[in-house]
């Protein structure tokens, strides 16, 4: 996408904007996927991990499964190591970015 969805912007709005972008580039396969997604149901993207708890049960389950799968992949690839923080040092902050990929993966 040209830009990630704005805070509070529905996935449908973000997908519509993405469809326009793809149409300009002539990528019919992605346009068909996005039209099918938009026609079936509206997805709301969580902004924070806490927002997942407020979602309907089926959406909550998909987001949690994806979250756990991502954590497992990060651990399997030795992306991080849990250690004690040295004195006088600050931890690097991070955040999760929730989005639905073009192949319908959460």
C-alpha positions in Angstrom: 0.0 0.0 0.0 1.1 3.6 -0.4 0.7 4.2 3.3 -0.5 2.1 6.3 -4.1 2.6 7.4 -4.6 5.6 9.5 -5.4 5.1 13.2 -9.1 4.1 13.3 -9.3 3.7 9.5 -11.1 0.5 8.6 -9.3 -2.1 6.6 -12.0 -1.7 3.9 -11.0 2.0 3.4 -7.3 1.0 3.3 -8.1 -1.8 0.8 -10.1 0.5 -1.4 -7.2 2.9 -1.6 -4.9 0.0 -2.4 -7.3 -1.2 -5.1 -7.0 2.2 -6.8 -3.3 2.1 -6.6 -3.2 -1.5 -8.1 -5.6 -0.6 -10.8 -3.2 2.1 -11.9 -0.5 -0.5 -12.1 -2.6 -3.1 -13.9 -2.3 -5.9 -11.3 -5.6 -7.7 -11.9 -4.9 -10.7 -9.6 -4.6 -8.4 -6.6 -7.6 -6.4 -7.6 -9.7 -9.6 -7.8 -8.6 -10.6 -4.3 -9.3 -7.2 -2.9 -12.8 -7.0 -4.5 -13.6 -10.4 -3.1 -12.4 -9.4 0.3 -14.4 -6.2 0.3 -17.5 -8.0 -0.9 -17.4 -10.6 1.8 -17.0 -8.6 5.0 -15.5 -5.6 6.6 -12.3 -6.2 8.6 -11.3 -3.9 11.4 -7.6 -3.7 12.0 -6.6 -3.6 15.7 -4.3 -0.7 16.6 -2.9 -2.3 19.7 -2.7 -5.8 21.1 -5.4 -4.9 23.6 -7.8 -4.2 20.7 -7.7 -7.9 19.8 -9.6 -8.7 22.9 -12.5 -6.5 21.8 -12.9 -8.2 18.4 -15.5 -10.9 17.6 -14.4 -14.4 18.5 -13.5 -15.6 15.0 -11.4 -12.5 14.3 -9.8 -12.6 17.8 -8.8 -16.3 17.2 -7.2 -15.5 13.8 -5.2 -12.5 15.2 -4.0 -14.5 18.2 -3.0 -17.4 16.0 -1.0 -15.1 13.8 0.6 -13.4 16.8 1.7 -16.7 18.3 3.0 -17.9 14.9 5.0 -14.7 14.4 6.5 -15.0 17.9 7.5 -18.6 17.2 9.2 -17.6 13.9 11.1 -14.8 15.6 12.3 -17.2 18.3 13.2 -20.0 15.8 15.3 -17.5 13.8 17.1 -16.3 17.0 16.0 -12.7 16.2 16.1 -11.7 19.9 17.5 -12.8 23.2 16.1 -12.0 26.6 18.8 -10.6 28.9 19.0 -8.4 31.9 19.2 -4.8 30.9 22.6 -3.3 31.8 22.6 -0.4 34.3 22.2 3.0 32.7 20.8 1.5 29.5 17.3 1.9 28.0 15.5 -1.0 26.3 14.7 -0.6 22.6 10.9 0.0 22.2 8.8 -1.9 19.7 5.2 -2.3 18.6 3.1 -4.7 16.7 1.7 -3.6 13.3 -1.5 -5.4 12.5 -2.5 -5.8 8.8 -4.1 -8.3 6.5 -1.7 -9.5 3.8 -2.8 -9.8 0.1 -3.0 -13.6 0.5 -5.6 -13.2 3.3 -3.1 -13.9 6.1 -3.4 -12.0 9.3 
